[in-house]
Amino acid sequence: MAKALIQMALDSLDFDQTIALAEQVAPYVDILEVGTPCIKYNGLEIVTALKNKFPNNLVLVDLKTMDAGEYEATPFYEAGADICTVLGVSDKATMGGVIKAANANNAEAQIDLINVSDKKAVATEAARNGAQIIGVHTGLDAQAAGQTPFADLKEIAGLNLGVRISVAGGLNKNTIQDTIRAGATIVVVGAAIYGADSPAESAKELRALVDAA
Amino acid sequence: MAKALIQMALDSLDFDQTIALAEQVAPYVDILEVGTPCIKYNGLEIVTALKNKFPNNLVLVDLKTMDAGEYEATPFYEAGADICTVLGVSDKATMGGVIKAANANNAEAQIDLINVSDKKAVATEAARNGAQIIGVHTGLDAQAAGQTPFADLKEIAGLNLGVRISVAGGLNKNTIQDTIRAGATIVVVGAAIYGADSPAESAKELRALVDAA
């Protein structure tokens, strides 16, 4: 089995701080994620900057697209995004539009299951329609209310859809190995790295844990 | 009854084209809307530019926030946004966060009912929680499949929630007056203006229709 990928969520709004954090962690993570608040605040330019500065990392743009899928996602793929996200609560046509834009640019689409009621049905249909990644995602506001992604991961992993499964929702060094053993092939880390005294040291430690899982 | 407001959806991605279109229509519309693809593409800078150039118009940022409500919306309100949108399919805490950010900046929050299953329940609770505007919204991808917002408008207007109701979904000169008579207090126009030979003439015509409704 291929090793799991680590995705670093860049949640700052500030352009320079975002680049500086990416510089600290890039050697230890696989995917640099431009968080949703970050992309809305900074626009396309930050995607171009990350692609140029970090050619050895994948870049995910967390667009959380809700409408006009192909129109919204296309310029980000054209700017070099390797993965864009689209909401599982959006129209089927919206998800289809992002998948189409991904395929046209030799890139990938991730369906974000945040707040989806029937996660099994949406994940199954998205995989059938060509989505390469299913995102099991407990949002920041839901995390603040004590929720975790682990029950949803078990459910989605049990479907054996043949797509990659990304898991986000407060993962840290205590939970990351179990998350991989439960079926995650991409683990998203945010606060566990950027909230640490040394983001680079924390990223390095998580890398070791992930590679040993 | 106060006259209905016209909201112009600025759906282009290009910064200069967005400003140029706003210049043509600003005298005839009340609200300039930075569309979701436009804000993700251009970032906060376009909000600042619109606020500076058009002090007599309100500016709505169609953030369609799905998570981290207060964190994501706050900088846009601080930059002068009069209204930001948050998805009705998001967590209650997310909607609450955007409402809190709006109130902290003497501005307004709009709950977007796009793809909400139980629109009555979400609209009722959002109004109770302090949202100033409920958005009845048939997205571009759903419009392409032939859907319209009129049945949803009837349902939401019938609740008499005491909030403003914004309606978006392919409105044009043939439907805009009936939409207002059915309870809309904000009518959103996009393609009917930017797709016209003369956006200014089209906006002027719609202004006359709205004021006569």
Boltz contact constraints between the chains, C-beta under 6 A:
constraints:
  - contact:
      token1: [A, 37]
      token2: [B, 68]
      max_distance: 6.0
  - contact:
      token1: [A, 37]
      token2: [B, 71]
      max_distance: 6.0
  - contact:
      token1: [A, 37]
      token2: [B, 72]
      max_distance: 6.0
  - contact:
      token1: [A, 39]
      token2: [B, 40]
      max_distance: 6.0
  - contact:
      token1: [A, 40]
      token2: [B, 39]
      max_distance: 6.0
  - contact:
      token1: [A, 40]
      token2: [B, 40]
      max_distance: 6.0
  - contact:
      token1: [A, 41]
      token2: [B, 43]
      max_distance: 6.0
  - contact:
      token1: [A, 41]
      token2: [B, 44]
      max_distance: 6.0
  - contact:
      token1: [A, 42]
      token2: [B, 43]
      max_distance: 6.0
  - contact:
      token1: [A, 43]
      token2: [B, 41]
      max_distance: 6.0
  - contact:
      token1: [A, 43]
      token2: [B, 42]
      max_distance: 6.0
  - contact:
      token1: [A, 43]
      token2: [B, 43]
      max_distance: 6.0
  - contact:
      token1: [A, 44]
      token2: [B, 41]
      max_distance: 6.0
  - contact:
      token1: [A, 64]
      token2: [B, 66]
      max_distance: 6.0
  - contact:
      token1: [A, 66]
      token2: [B, 64]
      max_distance: 6.0
  - contact:
      token1: [A, 67]
      token2: [B, 139]
      max_distance: 6.0
  - contact:
      token1: [A, 67]
      token2: [B, 140]
      max_distance: 6.0
  - contact:
      token1: [A, 67]
      token2: [B, 141]
      max_distance: 6.0
  - contact:
      token1: [A, 68]
      token2: [B, 37]
      max_distance: 6.0
  - contact:
      token1: [A, 68]
      token2: [B, 140]
      max_distance: 6.0
  - contact:
      token1: [A, 71]
      token2: [B, 37]
      max_distance: 6.0
  - contact:
      token1: [A, 72]
      token2: [B, 37]
      max_distance: 6.0
  - contact:
      token1: [A, 89]
      token2: [B, 89]
      max_distance: 6.0
  - contact:
      token1: [A, 89]
      token2: [B, 115]
      max_distance: 6.0
  - contact:
      token1: [A, 91]
      token2: [B, 141]
      max_distance: 6.0
  - contact:
      token1: [A, 91]
      token2: [B, 142]
      max_distance: 6.0
  - contact:
      token1: [A, 93]
      token2: [B, 141]
      max_distance: 6.0
  - contact:
      token1: [A, 94]
      token2: [B, 141]
      max_distance: 6.0
  - contact:
      token1: [A, 115]
      token2: [B, 89]
      max_distance: 6.0
  - contact:
      token1: [A, 139]
      token2: [B, 67]
      max_distance: 6.0
  - contact:
      token1: [A, 140]
      token2: [B, 67]
      max_distance: 6.0
  - contact:
      token1: [A, 140]
      token2: [B, 68]
      max_distance: 6.0
  - contact:
      token1: [A, 141]
      token2: [B, 67]
      max_distance: 6.0
  - contact:
      token1: [A, 141]
      token2: [B, 91]
      max_distance: 6.0
  - contact:
      token1: [A, 141]
      token2: [B, 93]
      max_distance: 6.0
  - contact:
      token1: [A, 141]
      token2: [B, 94]
      max_distance: 6.0
  - contact:
      token1: [A, 142]
      token2: [B, 91]
      max_distance: 6.0
